[in-house]
C-alpha cells in the first residue's frame, strides 16, 4: 500500500493481482542483419519518444567510420549519419535522448585532435559536433552520456586528463564542457562505463582498472565534484571480481547492479569468467553470480532492470556455441540463461552491448558480429514477464496540480482499471472513467486521473483482470 498527499488530498494505492496469461517461452527474432554498407558492429540501442529504436555502429557506412541509424516499428532501417573522421570516428556507445528530443552521443576517436567527440543529432539526421577532445581535457570517450536532473549531460573519457587515465565531464546542449574529475590511478583509471544518476542526485559508475589492486573500482561523484571510491575490486588471483567495463544501473531497491568481465574463478587457475554484483550507495558489495562458461563468459555490458523486477544482460562468449548468451538474474542472485547465440550465418554472435526493454515489453539488443553478413544483427527477445505483486513505480501530482499520475509495471495480456472509494474500509469500488488499459503489453504503464488531485479525499487501487 502506498499513500501520497497533496494539500487536503490523501491517496491510497493498492495493486490487486489476478491470473497471468503466459506464453510458452522466450523467442528471439532477428530483425536486421548489418552488411557493412549500412554499418558494422552495432552498439547499444535506445527507444525514442516516437517508438523507433536509435543506435550507432562502430564502423561501416560509406567512409567505414561508423554510422547513426534508426529502426522503425515497421522494420525499416534508415542511416541518419555516416561519420567521416573529421566529425568523429568509431562511435562505441549507445545514444541518449535529451529532454529537447535530440539524441546525444560520443565517438571514441576522430575530430580535429583525433581524441574523440561529443555530438548531437536530431531524429531527422542533422548532426552537430558539440565538443572535440584534445587530450588535456580527455581522450577516447567510449561510454555514452546521461542527462542529469540539472539539464546538463554527463560522461566519461577512458583516457586523458592531467594524469592520462581518464576524466569525468559535464557538457551543455550548446557545447560548453567542464572537466569534473581527473583520475590518478590510485582512485581508479580508465572509466569505460557511463554514469548513472542515483536517487540521491549523485552520479555512480566504475573504472575498469586502477585502485589499490589495479582491478577496477566503483565510485560516486557529487555534482560539486567530490569523488568517493566505494569499492576496489581484486586482487588477482582471487575469487573476487575483476575489471568492470560497464556502468551501473540503480534497482528499485536503491542498490546498484553491475558486471565484471573477469573474476569469480573459485579454482584460482585463471582470471575467471565474470560476475554480476550488487553494491549499496554506501559501498557494501555482494557478488550475485559467477559465470562458468556453460552459462556465459565475459559480461562486458551493463544490466537493465525489466518491468518484472529482474535484471537482464548479455555475455560476449560462453553458452553452447561459445559465442554469447542472454540472461536474467533476480536481485537475490538466481540466474537463468534465456538464449544462446549460434553465430554465422544464423542469429549473430558476441553481443557486446546490453539490452533495452521496449514499450511493447520485449527486449531489444544487438550482436557485434555474426548474422548472414558477419557484420552484426539487431534482435528482439520476447518472453513472458511476471512483475511482483503490489509494486507501484510512482504516484505523484503533476505540475499543473490538477492530475494524479500513476506508473505501474504491467503484465502482458492483462486489463488494468483504476478504481476509487471515499472510504478507507470500502465495500464498493467505483471505476474511474477512461482510466484503464486493455490487453496490456508488459511494460511500464502510466495512467492519468484527470482532475483527481483537486477532488475530495479518495482511496485508489488498480484492479487487474485477465
TAQUIPE-V539019 format. One record per pair of residues at least 4 apart in sequence whose C-alpha atoms are under 7 Angstrom apart, sorted by the first residue. I is the first residue (numbers start at 1). J is the second residue. D is the distance in Angstrom with one decimal. If there is no record, write none. Layout:
BEGIN
I_J_D ; I_J_D
END
This chain:
BEGIN
1_12_6.7 ; 1_13_5.7 ; 1_14_5.2 ; 2_12_5.6 ; 2_13_5.2 ; 2_14_7.0 ; 3_10_6.9 ; 3_11_5.4 ; 3_12_4.5 ; 3_13_6.3 ; 4_10_5.9 ; 4_11_5.3 ; 4_12_6.8 ; 5_9_5.4 ; 5_10_4.5 ; 5_11_6.3 ; 6_10_6.7 ; 9_453_6.8 ; 9_456_6.6 ; 9_457_5.1 ; 10_457_5.6 ; 10_458_6.5 ; 11_458_5.8 ; 11_459_5.1 ; 11_460_6.3 ; 12_459_4.7 ; 12_460_5.4 ; 13_459_6.7 ; 13_460_4.9 ; 13_461_4.8 ; 14_390_6.9 ; 14_460_6.6 ; 14_461_4.3 ; 14_462_6.2 ; 15_390_4.9 ; 15_461_5.7 ; 15_462_5.0 ; 15_463_6.7 ; 16_390_6.9 ; 16_462_6.2 ; 16_463_5.4 ; 16_464_6.0 ; 17_389_6.4 ; 17_464_5.6 ; 18_464_5.9 ; 18_465_5.8 ; 18_466_6.8 ; 19_466_6.1 ; 20_414_7.0 ; 20_466_6.8 ; 21_413_6.2 ; 22_384_5.7 ; 23_384_5.8 ; 25_383_5.8 ; 25_384_6.6 ; 26_381_6.8 ; 26_382_5.3 ; 26_383_4.1 ; 26_384_6.9 ; 27_381_5.7 ; 27_382_5.1 ; 27_383_6.4 ; 28_379_6.8 ; 28_380_5.7 ; 28_381_4.4 ; 28_382_6.4 ; 29_379_5.6 ; 29_380_5.2 ; 29_381_6.5 ; 30_347_6.3 ; 30_377_6.8 ; 30_378_6.1 ; 30_379_4.4 ; 30_380_6.4 ; 31_378_5.6 ; 31_379_5.2 ; 31_380_6.8 ; 32_377_5.6 ; 32_378_5.0 ; 32_379_7.0 ; 33_371_6.0 ; 33_372_6.7 ; 33_376_6.1 ; 33_377_4.5 ; 33_378_6.5 ; 34_38_6.2 ; 34_39_5.9 ; 34_40_6.3 ; 34_373_6.7 ; 34_375_5.3 ; 34_376_5.5 ; 34_377_5.9 ; 35_39_6.4 ; 35_40_6.7 ; 35_373_5.4 ; 35_375_5.6 ; 36_40_4.9 ; 36_60_4.8 ; 36_61_6.3 ; 36_375_6.2 ; 37_60_5.8 ; 37_61_4.7 ; 37_62_6.4 ; 38_60_6.4 ; 38_61_5.2 ; 38_79_6.8 ; 39_57_5.5 ; 39_59_6.0 ; 39_60_4.0 ; 39_61_5.1 ; 39_66_6.4 ; 39_67_6.1 ; 40_57_5.6 ; 40_58_6.4 ; 40_59_5.0 ; 40_60_4.7 ; 40_375_4.9 ; 40_376_6.5 ; 41_57_5.4 ; 41_58_5.5 ; 41_59_6.5 ; 41_368_4.3 ; 41_369_6.1 ; 41_375_5.8 ; 41_376_5.4 ; 42_56_5.9 ; 42_57_4.0 ; 42_58_6.2 ; 42_366_6.3 ; 42_367_6.9 ; 42_368_5.5 ; 42_376_6.4 ; 43_55_6.6 ; 43_56_5.7 ; 43_57_5.7 ; 43_58_7.0 ; 43_92_6.3 ; 43_93_5.9 ; 43_94_6.0 ; 43_353_5.6 ; 43_366_6.6 ; 44_55_6.2 ; 44_93_6.5 ; 44_94_4.6 ; 44_353_5.0 ; 44_354_6.1 ; 44_365_6.5 ; 44_366_6.6 ; 45_53_6.4 ; 45_54_5.7 ; 45_55_4.8 ; 45_94_5.6 ; 45_95_7.0 ; 45_356_6.7 ; 45_365_6.6 ; 46_53_5.6 ; 46_54_5.4 ; 46_55_6.5 ; 46_94_6.9 ; 46_95_6.3 ; 46_96_6.8 ; 46_356_6.8 ; 47_51_6.0 ; 47_52_5.7 ; 47_53_4.3 ; 47_54_6.2 ; 47_358_6.7 ; 48_52_5.5 ; 48_53_6.0 ; 48_54_6.8 ; 48_97_6.8 ; 52_70_6.6 ; 52_71_5.6 ; 52_72_4.5 ; 52_73_6.0 ; 53_70_5.7 ; 53_71_5.1 ; 53_72_6.5 ; 54_69_5.8 ; 54_70_4.5 ; 54_71_6.4 ; 55_68_5.8 ; 55_69_5.5 ; 55_70_6.6 ; 55_94_5.8 ; 55_95_6.2 ; 56_67_5.5 ; 56_68_4.4 ; 56_69_6.0 ; 56_91_6.4 ; 56_94_6.4 ; 57_66_5.2 ; 57_67_5.2 ; 57_68_6.6 ; 57_91_6.6 ; 58_66_4.8 ; 58_90_4.5 ; 58_91_5.0 ; 58_92_5.4 ; 59_64_5.1 ; 59_65_4.7 ; 59_66_3.7 ; 59_67_6.8 ; 59_90_5.8 ; 60_64_3.9 ; 60_65_5.9 ; 60_66_5.0 ; 60_67_6.8 ; 61_65_6.8 ; 61_66_6.0 ; 61_67_6.1 ; 61_82_5.9 ; 62_82_6.8 ; 63_83_6.9 ; 63_84_5.7 ; 65_83_5.3 ; 65_84_5.8 ; 65_85_6.5 ; 65_89_5.1 ; 65_90_5.6 ; 66_82_6.1 ; 66_83_5.5 ; 66_89_6.3 ; 66_90_5.3 ; 66_91_6.4 ; 67_79_6.8 ; 67_81_5.4 ; 67_82_4.5 ; 67_83_6.0 ; 68_79_6.0 ; 68_80_5.4 ; 68_81_5.0 ; 68_82_6.6 ; 69_77_6.8 ; 69_78_5.6 ; 69_79_4.3 ; 69_80_5.2 ; 70_77_5.7 ; 70_78_5.2 ; 70_79_6.4 ; 70_80_6.8 ; 71_75_6.5 ; 71_76_5.6 ; 71_77_4.4 ; 71_78_6.4 ; 72_76_5.4 ; 72_77_6.6 ; 80_124_6.9 ; 80_125_4.5 ; 81_125_6.1 ; 83_87_6.2 ; 83_88_5.8 ; 83_89_6.0 ; 84_88_6.5 ; 84_89_6.6 ; 85_89_4.8 ; 85_110_4.8 ; 85_111_6.2 ; 86_110_5.9 ; 86_111_4.7 ; 86_112_6.2 ; 87_110_6.5 ; 87_111_5.1 ; 87_129_6.6 ; 88_107_5.6 ; 88_109_6.3 ; 88_110_4.1 ; 88_111_4.9 ; 88_116_6.4 ; 88_117_6.0 ; 89_107_5.6 ; 89_108_6.5 ; 89_109_5.2 ; 89_110_4.5 ; 90_107_5.5 ; 90_108_5.6 ; 90_109_6.3 ; 91_106_5.9 ; 91_107_3.9 ; 91_108_5.6 ; 92_107_6.4 ; 92_108_6.3 ; 92_142_5.5 ; 92_143_7.0 ; 93_106_6.8 ; 93_142_6.1 ; 93_143_5.2 ; 93_144_5.0 ; 94_105_6.9 ; 94_144_5.7 ; 95_103_6.1 ; 95_104_5.6 ; 95_105_5.0 ; 95_144_6.3 ; 96_103_5.4 ; 96_104_5.2 ; 96_105_6.6 ; 96_145_6.3 ; 96_146_6.4 ; 97_101_6.0 ; 97_102_5.6 ; 97_103_4.3 ; 97_104_6.3 ; 98_102_5.6 ; 98_103_6.0 ; 98_104_7.0 ; 98_147_6.6 ; 102_120_6.7 ; 102_121_5.9 ; 102_122_4.7 ; 102_123_6.3 ; 103_120_5.7 ; 103_121_5.2 ; 103_122_6.1 ; 104_119_5.8 ; 104_120_4.6 ; 104_121_6.4 ; 104_145_6.9 ; 105_118_5.9 ; 105_119_5.5 ; 105_120_6.5 ; 105_144_5.7 ; 105_145_6.2 ; 106_117_5.6 ; 106_118_4.5 ; 106_119_6.0 ; 106_141_6.3 ; 106_144_6.1 ; 107_116_5.2 ; 107_117_5.2 ; 107_118_6.6 ; 107_141_6.6 ; 107_142_6.9 ; 108_116_4.7 ; 108_140_4.6 ; 108_141_5.0 ; 108_142_5.1 ; 109_114_5.2 ; 109_115_4.7 ; 109_116_3.6 ; 109_117_6.9 ; 109_140_5.8 ; 110_114_4.0 ; 110_115_5.9 ; 110_116_4.9 ; 110_117_6.8 ; 111_115_6.8 ; 111_116_5.9 ; 111_117_6.1 ; 111_132_5.8 ; 112_132_6.7 ; 113_133_6.8 ; 113_134_5.6 ; 115_133_5.4 ; 115_134_6.1 ; 115_135_6.5 ; 115_139_4.8 ; 115_140_5.4 ; 116_132_6.1 ; 116_133_5.7 ; 116_139_6.4 ; 116_140_5.3 ; 116_141_6.3 ; 117_129_7.0 ; 117_131_5.4 ; 117_132_4.5 ; 117_133_6.0 ; 118_129_6.1 ; 118_130_5.4 ; 118_131_5.0 ; 118_132_6.7 ; 119_127_6.9 ; 119_128_5.6 ; 119_129_4.4 ; 119_130_5.1 ; 119_131_7.0 ; 120_127_5.7 ; 120_128_5.2 ; 120_129_6.4 ; 120_130_6.8 ; 121_125_5.9 ; 121_126_5.3 ; 121_127_4.2 ; 121_128_6.3 ; 122_126_5.3 ; 122_127_6.6 ; 130_174_6.8 ; 130_175_4.4 ; 131_175_6.0 ; 133_137_6.3 ; 133_138_5.8 ; 133_139_6.0 ; 134_138_6.5 ; 134_139_6.8 ; 135_139_5.0 ; 135_160_5.0 ; 135_161_6.2 ; 136_160_6.0 ; 136_161_4.7 ; 136_162_6.1 ; 137_160_6.5 ; 137_161_5.0 ; 137_179_6.6 ; 138_157_5.6 ; 138_159_6.0 ; 138_160_4.0 ; 138_161_4.8 ; 138_166_6.4 ; 138_167_6.0 ; 139_157_5.6 ; 139_158_6.5 ; 139_159_4.8 ; 139_160_4.6 ; 140_157_5.5 ; 140_158_5.6 ; 140_159_5.9 ; 141_156_6.0 ; 141_157_4.0 ; 141_158_5.7 ; 142_157_6.7 ; 142_158_6.5 ; 142_192_6.0 ; 143_156_6.6 ; 143_192_5.9 ; 143_193_5.4 ; 143_194_4.9 ; 144_155_6.5 ; 144_194_5.7 ; 145_153_6.2 ; 145_154_5.5 ; 145_155_4.9 ; 145_194_6.5 ; 146_153_5.5 ; 146_154_5.4 ; 146_155_6.7 ; 146_195_6.6 ; 146_196_6.8 ; 147_151_6.0 ; 147_152_5.7 ; 147_153_4.3 ; 147_154_6.2 ; 148_152_5.6 ; 148_153_6.0 ; 148_154_6.9 ; 148_197_6.7 ; 152_170_6.4 ; 152_171_5.9 ; 152_172_5.1 ; 153_170_5.4 ; 153_171_5.2 ; 153_172_6.1 ; 154_169_5.8 ; 154_170_4.4 ; 154_171_6.4 ; 155_168_5.9 ; 155_169_5.5 ; 155_170_6.4 ; 155_194_6.0 ; 155_195_6.2 ; 156_167_5.6 ; 156_168_4.5 ; 156_169_6.0 ; 156_191_6.4 ; 156_194_6.4 ; 157_166_5.2 ; 157_167_5.3 ; 157_168_6.6 ; 157_191_6.6 ; 158_165_6.7 ; 158_166_4.7 ; 158_167_7.0 ; 158_190_4.4 ; 158_191_4.9 ; 158_192_5.2 ; 159_164_5.5 ; 159_165_4.5 ; 159_166_4.0 ; 159_190_5.9 ; 160_164_3.9 ; 160_165_5.5 ; 160_166_5.0 ; 160_167_6.8 ; 161_165_6.8 ; 161_166_5.9 ; 161_167_6.0 ; 161_182_5.8 ; 162_182_6.6 ; 163_183_6.8 ; 163_184_5.6 ; 165_183_6.0 ; 165_184_6.5 ; 165_185_6.8 ; 165_189_5.0 ; 165_190_5.4 ; 166_182_6.1 ; 166_183_5.6 ; 166_189_6.1 ; 166_190_5.2 ; 166_191_6.2 ; 167_179_7.0 ; 167_181_5.4 ; 167_182_4.5 ; 167_183_6.0 ; 168_179_6.1 ; 168_180_5.3 ; 168_181_5.0 ; 168_182_6.6 ; 169_177_6.9 ; 169_178_5.6 ; 169_179_4.4 ; 169_180_5.0 ; 169_181_7.0 ; 170_177_5.7 ; 170_178_5.3 ; 170_179_6.6 ; 170_180_7.0 ; 171_175_6.0 ; 171_176_5.3 ; 171_177_4.2 ; 171_178_6.3 ; 172_176_5.3 ; 172_177_6.7 ; 180_225_5.5 ; 181_225_6.6 ; 183_187_6.3 ; 183_188_6.0 ; 183_189_5.8 ; 184_188_6.6 ; 184_189_6.6 ; 185_189_4.9 ; 185_210_4.8 ; 185_211_6.2 ; 186_210_6.0 ; 186_211_4.7 ; 186_212_6.2 ; 187_210_6.6 ; 187_211_5.1 ; 187_229_6.5 ; 188_207_5.6 ; 188_209_6.1 ; 188_210_4.0 ; 188_211_4.8 ; 188_216_6.3 ; 188_217_5.9 ; 189_207_5.6 ; 189_208_6.8 ; 189_209_5.2 ; 189_210_4.7 ; 190_207_5.5 ; 190_208_5.7 ; 190_209_6.0 ; 191_206_6.0 ; 191_207_4.0 ; 191_208_5.9 ; 192_207_6.3 ; 192_208_6.3 ; 192_245_5.6 ; 192_246_6.4 ; 193_205_6.5 ; 193_206_6.2 ; 193_245_5.7 ; 193_246_4.2 ; 193_247_4.2 ; 194_205_6.5 ; 194_246_7.0 ; 194_247_5.0 ; 195_203_6.1 ; 195_204_5.6 ; 195_205_5.1 ; 195_247_6.2 ; 196_203_5.4 ; 196_204_5.4 ; 196_205_6.7 ; 196_248_6.6 ; 196_249_6.7 ; 197_201_6.0 ; 197_202_5.6 ; 197_203_4.3 ; 197_204_6.4 ; 198_202_5.6 ; 198_203_6.0 ; 198_204_6.9 ; 198_250_6.7 ; 202_220_6.7 ; 202_221_5.9 ; 202_222_4.7 ; 202_223_6.4 ; 203_220_5.7 ; 203_221_5.3 ; 203_222_6.2 ; 204_219_5.8 ; 204_220_4.6 ; 204_221_6.5 ; 205_218_5.8 ; 205_219_5.7 ; 205_220_6.7 ; 205_247_5.1 ; 205_248_5.7 ; 206_217_5.5 ; 206_218_4.4 ; 206_219_5.9 ; 206_244_6.4 ; 206_247_5.8 ; 207_216_5.2 ; 207_217_5.2 ; 207_218_6.6 ; 207_244_6.6 ; 208_215_6.8 ; 208_216_4.5 ; 208_217_6.9 ; 208_243_4.7 ; 208_244_4.9 ; 208_245_5.0 ; 209_214_5.2 ; 209_215_4.8 ; 209_216_3.8 ; 209_217_6.9 ; 209_243_6.0 ; 210_214_3.9 ; 210_215_5.8 ; 210_216_5.1 ; 210_217_6.9 ; 211_215_6.7 ; 211_216_6.0 ; 211_217_6.1 ; 211_232_5.8 ; 212_232_6.7 ; 213_233_6.8 ; 213_234_5.6 ; 213_235_5.0 ; 215_233_5.3 ; 215_234_5.3 ; 215_235_6.5 ; 215_242_5.2 ; 215_243_5.3 ; 216_232_6.0 ; 216_233_5.4 ; 216_242_6.6 ; 216_243_5.1 ; 216_244_6.3 ; 217_229_6.9 ; 217_231_5.4 ; 217_232_4.5 ; 217_233_5.8 ; 218_229_6.1 ; 218_230_5.4 ; 218_231_5.0 ; 218_232_6.7 ; 219_227_6.9 ; 219_228_5.6 ; 219_229_4.4 ; 219_230_5.2 ; 220_227_5.6 ; 220_228_5.2 ; 220_229_6.5 ; 220_230_6.9 ; 221_225_6.1 ; 221_226_5.4 ; 221_227_4.2 ; 221_228_6.3 ; 222_226_5.3 ; 222_227_6.6 ; 230_282_7.0 ; 230_283_4.6 ; 231_283_6.1 ; 233_240_6.8 ; 233_241_5.8 ; 233_242_5.7 ; 234_238_6.9 ; 234_240_5.4 ; 234_241_6.0 ; 234_242_5.6 ; 237_268_6.0 ; 238_268_5.9 ; 239_263_6.0 ; 239_264_4.6 ; 239_265_5.1 ; 239_266_5.1 ; 239_268_6.6 ; 240_263_5.6 ; 240_264_5.7 ; 241_260_6.1 ; 241_262_6.2 ; 241_263_4.1 ; 241_264_5.8 ; 241_274_7.0 ; 241_275_6.3 ; 242_260_5.8 ; 242_261_6.6 ; 242_262_5.0 ; 242_263_4.9 ; 243_260_5.4 ; 243_261_5.7 ; 243_262_6.2 ; 244_259_6.0 ; 244_260_4.0 ; 244_261_5.9 ; 245_260_6.5 ; 245_261_6.7 ; 245_300_5.9 ; 246_259_6.8 ; 246_300_6.3 ; 246_301_5.3 ; 246_302_5.0 ; 247_258_6.7 ; 247_302_5.8 ; 248_256_6.0 ; 248_257_5.6 ; 248_258_5.0 ; 248_302_6.3 ; 249_256_5.4 ; 249_257_5.4 ; 249_258_6.7 ; 249_303_6.4 ; 249_304_6.6 ; 250_254_6.0 ; 250_255_5.7 ; 250_256_4.3 ; 250_257_6.3 ; 251_255_5.7 ; 251_256_5.9 ; 251_257_7.0 ; 251_305_6.7 ; 255_278_6.6 ; 255_279_5.8 ; 255_280_4.5 ; 255_281_6.3 ; 256_278_5.7 ; 256_279_5.3 ; 256_280_6.1 ; 257_277_5.8 ; 257_278_4.5 ; 257_279_6.4 ; 258_276_5.8 ; 258_277_5.5 ; 258_278_6.5 ; 258_302_5.8 ; 258_303_6.2 ; 259_275_5.6 ; 259_276_4.5 ; 259_277_6.0 ; 259_299_6.3 ; 259_302_6.2 ; 260_274_5.3 ; 260_275_5.3 ; 260_276_6.6 ; 260_299_6.5 ; 261_273_6.9 ; 261_274_4.6 ; 261_275_6.9 ; 261_298_4.6 ; 261_299_5.3 ; 261_300_5.5 ; 262_271_5.7 ; 262_272_5.2 ; 262_273_5.1 ; 262_274_3.9 ; 262_275_6.8 ; 262_298_6.3 ; 263_271_5.5 ; 263_272_4.5 ; 263_273_6.0 ; 263_274_4.9 ; 263_275_6.3 ; 264_272_5.2 ; 264_273_6.6 ; 264_274_6.0 ; 264_275_6.0 ; 264_290_4.9 ; 265_270_6.6 ; 265_271_6.5 ; 265_272_4.1 ; 265_273_6.9 ; 273_291_5.3 ; 273_292_6.0 ; 273_293_6.5 ; 273_297_4.8 ; 273_298_5.4 ; 274_290_6.0 ; 274_291_5.6 ; 274_297_6.3 ; 274_298_5.1 ; 274_299_6.2 ; 275_287_7.0 ; 275_289_5.4 ; 275_290_4.5 ; 275_291_6.0 ; 276_287_6.2 ; 276_288_5.5 ; 276_289_5.1 ; 276_290_6.8 ; 277_285_6.9 ; 277_286_5.6 ; 277_287_4.4 ; 277_288_5.1 ; 277_289_7.0 ; 278_285_5.7 ; 278_286_5.2 ; 278_287_6.5 ; 278_288_6.8 ; 279_283_5.9 ; 279_284_5.3 ; 279_285_4.2 ; 279_286_6.3 ; 280_284_5.3 ; 280_285_6.7 ; 288_333_4.6 ; 289_333_6.1 ; 291_295_6.3 ; 291_296_5.8 ; 291_297_6.0 ; 292_296_6.5 ; 292_297_6.8 ; 293_297_5.0 ; 293_318_4.7 ; 293_319_6.3 ; 294_318_5.8 ; 294_319_4.8 ; 294_320_6.6 ; 295_318_6.4 ; 295_319_5.2 ; 295_337_6.3 ; 296_315_5.6 ; 296_317_6.1 ; 296_318_4.1 ; 296_319_5.1 ; 296_324_6.5 ; 296_325_5.9 ; 297_315_5.6 ; 297_316_6.5 ; 297_317_4.8 ; 297_318_4.6 ; 298_315_5.4 ; 298_316_5.8 ; 298_317_6.2 ; 299_314_5.9 ; 299_315_4.0 ; 299_316_6.1 ; 300_315_6.6 ; 300_316_6.8 ; 300_352_6.0 ; 301_314_6.6 ; 301_352_6.1 ; 301_353_5.2 ; 301_354_5.0 ; 302_313_6.6 ; 302_354_5.8 ; 303_311_6.1 ; 303_312_5.5 ; 303_313_5.0 ; 303_354_6.5 ; 304_311_5.5 ; 304_312_5.4 ; 304_313_6.8 ; 304_355_6.6 ; 304_356_6.7 ; 305_309_6.0 ; 305_310_5.6 ; 305_311_4.3 ; 305_312_6.3 ; 306_310_5.6 ; 306_311_6.0 ; 306_312_6.9 ; 306_357_6.7 ; 307_387_6.1 ; 307_409_5.3 ; 307_443_5.8 ; 307_444_6.3 ; 308_385_5.8 ; 308_386_5.3 ; 308_387_3.6 ; 308_388_6.3 ; 309_387_6.2 ; 309_388_7.0 ; 310_328_6.5 ; 310_329_5.8 ; 310_330_4.7 ; 310_331_6.4 ; 311_328_5.4 ; 311_329_5.3 ; 311_330_6.2 ; 312_327_5.8 ; 312_328_4.3 ; 312_329_6.5 ; 312_355_7.0 ; 313_326_5.9 ; 313_327_5.5 ; 313_328_6.3 ; 313_354_5.7 ; 313_355_6.2 ; 314_325_5.6 ; 314_326_4.5 ; 314_327_6.1 ; 314_351_6.4 ; 314_354_6.0 ; 315_324_5.2 ; 315_325_5.3 ; 315_326_6.6 ; 315_351_6.6 ; 316_323_6.3 ; 316_324_4.4 ; 316_325_6.9 ; 316_350_4.3 ; 316_351_5.1 ; 316_352_5.5 ; 317_322_5.0 ; 317_323_4.5 ; 317_324_3.9 ; 317_325_7.0 ; 317_350_6.2 ; 318_322_3.9 ; 318_323_5.8 ; 318_324_5.2 ; 318_325_6.8 ; 319_323_6.9 ; 319_324_6.0 ; 319_325_6.0 ; 319_340_5.6 ; 320_340_6.5 ; 321_341_6.9 ; 321_342_6.0 ; 323_341_6.0 ; 323_342_6.8 ; 323_343_6.4 ; 323_349_5.1 ; 323_350_5.4 ; 324_340_6.1 ; 324_341_5.7 ; 324_349_6.1 ; 324_350_5.3 ; 324_351_6.3 ; 325_337_7.0 ; 325_339_5.5 ; 325_340_4.5 ; 325_341_5.9 ; 326_337_6.2 ; 326_338_5.4 ; 326_339_5.0 ; 326_340_6.6 ; 327_335_6.9 ; 327_336_5.6 ; 327_337_4.4 ; 327_338_5.0 ; 327_339_6.9 ; 328_335_5.7 ; 328_336_5.4 ; 328_337_6.7 ; 328_338_7.0 ; 329_333_5.9 ; 329_334_5.3 ; 329_335_4.2 ; 329_336_6.3 ; 330_334_5.3 ; 330_335_6.6 ; 341_347_6.3 ; 341_348_6.3 ; 341_349_5.9 ; 342_346_5.9 ; 342_347_5.9 ; 342_348_6.4 ; 342_349_6.6 ; 343_347_5.9 ; 343_348_4.6 ; 343_349_4.5 ; 343_370_5.0 ; 343_371_6.5 ; 344_348_6.2 ; 344_370_4.7 ; 344_371_5.2 ; 344_372_6.3 ; 344_374_6.4 ; 345_370_6.3 ; 345_371_4.8 ; 345_372_4.4 ; 346_371_5.3 ; 346_372_6.5 ; 347_370_6.8 ; 347_371_5.2 ; 348_367_5.6 ; 348_369_5.8 ; 348_370_3.8 ; 348_371_4.4 ; 348_376_6.0 ; 348_377_5.8 ; 349_367_5.5 ; 349_368_6.6 ; 349_369_5.1 ; 349_370_4.9 ; 350_367_5.6 ; 350_368_5.6 ; 350_369_6.0 ; 351_366_6.1 ; 351_367_4.0 ; 351_368_5.6 ; 352_367_6.5 ; 352_368_6.1 ; 353_366_6.5 ; 354_365_6.5 ; 355_363_6.3 ; 355_364_5.6 ; 355_365_4.8 ; 356_363_5.6 ; 356_364_5.4 ; 356_365_6.6 ; 357_361_6.1 ; 357_362_5.7 ; 357_363_4.3 ; 357_364_6.2 ; 358_362_5.5 ; 358_363_5.9 ; 358_364_6.9 ; 359_443_5.7 ; 360_441_5.2 ; 360_442_6.6 ; 360_443_6.1 ; 361_441_5.7 ; 361_442_4.5 ; 361_443_4.3 ; 362_380_6.7 ; 362_381_5.9 ; 362_382_5.0 ; 363_380_5.8 ; 363_381_5.0 ; 363_382_6.5 ; 364_379_5.8 ; 364_380_4.6 ; 364_381_6.1 ; 365_378_5.9 ; 365_379_5.5 ; 365_380_6.7 ; 366_377_5.4 ; 366_378_4.5 ; 366_379_5.9 ; 367_376_5.1 ; 367_377_5.2 ; 367_378_6.7 ; 368_375_6.8 ; 368_376_4.6 ; 368_377_7.0 ; 369_374_5.4 ; 369_375_4.9 ; 369_376_3.8 ; 369_377_7.0 ; 370_374_4.1 ; 370_375_5.9 ; 370_376_5.0 ; 370_377_7.0 ; 371_375_6.8 ; 371_376_5.8 ; 371_377_6.0 ; 385_411_6.2 ; 385_442_6.7 ; 386_411_5.8 ; 387_409_6.5 ; 387_410_6.8 ; 387_411_6.4 ; 391_408_7.0 ; 392_407_6.4 ; 392_408_4.8 ; 393_407_5.3 ; 393_408_5.2 ; 393_409_7.0 ; 394_406_5.9 ; 394_407_5.1 ; 395_405_5.8 ; 395_406_4.6 ; 395_407_6.4 ; 396_404_5.8 ; 396_405_5.5 ; 396_406_6.8 ; 397_401_5.9 ; 397_403_5.8 ; 397_404_4.7 ; 397_405_6.1 ; 397_453_6.6 ; 398_402_6.9 ; 398_403_5.7 ; 398_404_6.3 ; 398_405_6.5 ; 401_453_6.5 ; 402_450_6.9 ; 402_451_5.1 ; 402_452_6.6 ; 402_453_5.0 ; 402_454_5.7 ; 403_448_6.5 ; 403_449_5.7 ; 403_450_4.8 ; 403_451_5.1 ; 403_452_5.5 ; 403_453_5.2 ; 404_448_5.7 ; 404_449_5.2 ; 404_450_6.8 ; 404_452_5.8 ; 404_453_5.6 ; 405_446_6.9 ; 405_447_5.8 ; 405_448_4.5 ; 405_449_6.5 ; 406_446_5.6 ; 406_447_5.3 ; 406_448_6.3 ; 407_444_6.8 ; 407_445_5.5 ; 407_446_4.4 ; 407_447_6.5 ; 408_444_5.7 ; 408_445_5.3 ; 408_446_6.6 ; 409_443_5.9 ; 409_444_4.4 ; 409_445_6.0 ; 410_440_6.5 ; 410_442_4.7 ; 410_443_5.4 ; 410_444_5.9 ; 410_445_6.3 ; 411_440_6.6 ; 411_441_6.9 ; 411_442_4.4 ; 412_439_6.9 ; 412_440_5.1 ; 412_441_4.6 ; 412_442_4.0 ; 413_439_4.4 ; 413_440_5.1 ; 413_441_6.4 ; 413_466_7.0 ; 414_438_6.7 ; 414_439_5.2 ; 414_440_5.3 ; 414_464_6.6 ; 414_465_6.0 ; 414_466_5.0 ; 415_437_5.5 ; 415_438_4.4 ; 415_439_5.5 ; 415_440_6.1 ; 415_464_5.7 ; 415_465_5.3 ; 415_466_6.2 ; 416_436_5.3 ; 416_437_5.0 ; 416_438_6.5 ; 416_462_6.3 ; 416_463_5.9 ; 416_464_4.9 ; 416_465_6.9 ; 417_431_6.9 ; 417_435_6.4 ; 417_436_4.3 ; 417_437_6.6 ; 417_462_5.5 ; 417_463_5.2 ; 417_464_6.5 ; 418_431_6.1 ; 418_432_5.7 ; 418_435_5.8 ; 418_436_6.1 ; 418_460_7.0 ; 418_461_5.9 ; 418_462_4.7 ; 418_463_6.4 ; 419_429_6.0 ; 419_430_5.2 ; 419_431_4.3 ; 419_432_5.3 ; 419_460_5.6 ; 419_461_5.4 ; 419_462_6.1 ; 419_463_7.0 ; 420_429_5.6 ; 420_430_5.4 ; 420_431_6.6 ; 420_432_6.8 ; 420_458_6.2 ; 420_459_5.4 ; 420_460_4.3 ; 420_461_6.3 ; 421_426_6.2 ; 421_428_6.9 ; 421_429_5.3 ; 421_430_6.4 ; 421_458_5.7 ; 421_459_5.2 ; 421_460_6.6 ; 422_457_6.5 ; 422_458_4.8 ; 422_459_6.1 ; 423_459_6.9 ; 424_459_6.6 ; 435_447_6.5 ; 435_448_6.9 ; 435_449_6.6 ; 451_455_6.7
END
